[in-house]
């Protein structure tokens, strides 16, 4: 069953993070109120320059050539890549939702990929359609997966750590109070380093043990708890 509260939380996190990409693209440079906004064309040009510079660096590195001077990318490449991905994906997600529900995608006077207001409007529209989206199982799964991915991408680009919640339940393997929920990845993990099961083939017995983990749908009683926590954090 699709968790509509989790979908809302992820979409709301993306919408809140969209306006913050602008400042994050220039690390260490505070945004001044008198600073003019870059036009979509200027942002696209700078993005192309960053990509070309990165390709040149990779090719030169493969040839054993080191960069000369103290060159610096005009924008934070990681944040820029995340912004392009989020803006493109939000537009495609809204189009997919509209196509499935028989609606028309948003069109406005500033309808470019880099139009911040447009991205927020698209997300708000998807949130407003959640009741209809969850009625379509395939569409709901697509929106759930994409909103979770984009929320995680947005938080990582903005330097935000994934939230972790302590679960008041004992691990079914080691019986310790060591369960933690990771909402972004929709998993529950036992953080007890000594947690080991009786199955010798389990990764917990590897030279570098992998801790036991479960998907949310294996813990249906956690859904209400996690949904409440993520709503408060949104």
N, C-alpha and C positions, 0 to 999 in steps of 0.2 A: 504493500500500500504506500502511495506517494505521500510524503510528509509535506503538506502545504506550508506549514509554519517555517520549516527549514528552507524551502524555496523562497519564501518571502524574505527571510533573514539574509540569504545570500544575495538576492537582488537588491535589497536595501543597502547592503554593504558596498556593492558595486556602485550604486547611485551616489553614495556618500563619498566614495573614493575618487570618482571621476574628476571633480573640480581640483583635487589635490595633485593630480599628475603634473599640472603646469609648473608648480614650484619645485616638485621633486625632480624634474628633468634637469634643473640647474642646481646641483648640490652645493651648499655653502653660500648660495646667493639669495638673500631674502628678496621677496617680491615687493617692489615699490609701487605705491598707488599711482604714481605718475607714469609708470612703465606702460608702454603701449602693448596691446595684445598682438601676437603674431597672427597673420592671416593664414587661412588654410593652405594657400599656395606656398607661403614662406615656410610653414612647418613641413610641408611635403618636400620642399627643396632641401631643408636641413636634414630631414630623415634620409633622403637619398644620398646626401653627402656622407652621413654617418655610416650608412651601409657600404658605400663604396670604399670609405676609409678602412672599415673593418675587413673587407675582402682583400684590400691591398696589404694590410698588415698580416693576414693569414698567409697570403701567397709569398710575401717577403720572408716570413718566418720559415716557411717550408724550404725556401732557397738558402736559408742560413743568413739572411740579411737582417740587420737590426735597424730600428728607426733612428734617424738622426735628429738632433735637436730635441726640443721639449714640446712636441706637438700634443694637442689636447682636443678631444672630440668636443664639438660645440654643445652637445647635449649628453646627458647620461644615457648611454646606449641601452642599458637594461630597462630603464623606466620608459624610454621611447618605444622600445619593442613591445613592452607590456601595454602601453597606451594604444598603439596601432592595433594590437591583437584584440584588446577589449572593445575599442570603437568599431572595428570591423565585425567582430563577433556579435555585439549587441545589435547592430544593424541587421545582420543575417538572421539572428534569433527572432527579432520582431517580424521580419519578412516571413520566416517559417511559420510563426504563430498565426499571422494574418492569412497566409495561404491556406492553412488547415482550417481556420475558423471562418473563411470567406470574407475577410476584412481587407481594407486598403492600408498599406504601410504609411507611416507619417511622411509628409512632404512639407518642407517649409522654405523660407527665403534663405536659410543658412544650413542647407541639408548636406554638407560635406562630411567626410569621415571624421574630421577633426573639430566639428561643431559641437562644443561642449554641451550647450543647452539642448541640442538635438539628441545626444546620447542619453541625457537625463530624462528627457521626455519619452524616449523609446522604452527605457526601463520602467518608468512610471506606468506607461500604457500596459506593459506586460504584467506588472503587479496587479493592475486593475482587472486583468483578464484571467487571473489565476483560478477563479471558480469555474470558468469554462474550460481552462486548460486541463485541470485535473480530471475532468469528465472524459477526456480522451487519453487513454492509457499510454499510447505510443508518444503522443505529443508531450504529455506530462513527464515521461521519462527523459525525453530529449531536453526539455527545459530544466529539469532537475539536474542532469549531468552537466549541462553547459553553464548554468548559473553557479553551481558549486565550483567548477573549474575557474570561471572568471573571477569569482569572489576570492579564491585562493591566489590567483595571479595578481589581482589588485593589491591584496594585503602584502604579498611578498615584495612587489615593486615599491610599495610605500614604506617598507621596512617594519611592518607589523608582524609580530609573532603570532603563530596559530594559537587560539585560546585552548586551554586544557582544563577539564573539569574532573574533580575527584568524585568517584562513584562510591556511595555508601553501601557496598555489597562486597562479599568475599569472592576471590578468584576461584572458579570451579576446579582449577588445577592444583594450586598450592594453598588455598584456603586463607590467604592473607588479604588484608584490606589494602590492596595495591592496584586496584583498577582505575584507569583514567580514560576519559572520553575525549576524543579529538573530533569536534564537529565538522571541521573543514574536510577531513577525509572520511567522515562517517564510520569511524572504527572505535573499538574499545580495546585498550592494551593493558596487559599486566606489567607493571614496571618493576616488579620484584626480580632482581638479578638472579636469584636462586630458584626461580620458578621452573620446574622441569616435570614433564609428564612421563608416563610409563612406555610411551611409544619411542623406541630407539631410532626410528626413521624420521622423527619430528625434528624440524630445524632447531628446536631448543637444545638438542644434543650435539649440534655442530661445533667445530673448533671455535667459531665465533658465533655463539648462540643468538638466535632470533627470538625475541620475546613473543609470547602468545598474544594473539589478537583475534578479534571477532568483528564482523560487520554489524551495523546497527540492526539489520533485520533479523539477526540471530538473538537480539536482546530487545524484544518488543516492549518490555516493561520500562525501557529507558527512554522511549520516544517522548513521553510527556515531560520528563525531567530535562532532557536536552533541549526540547523546543522552548520550554520556559526560560532556560538559561540564555539561549541565543536571542530570544526576543528582548530580554533585559539588556543584552550586550549590544543590540543593534542601535 
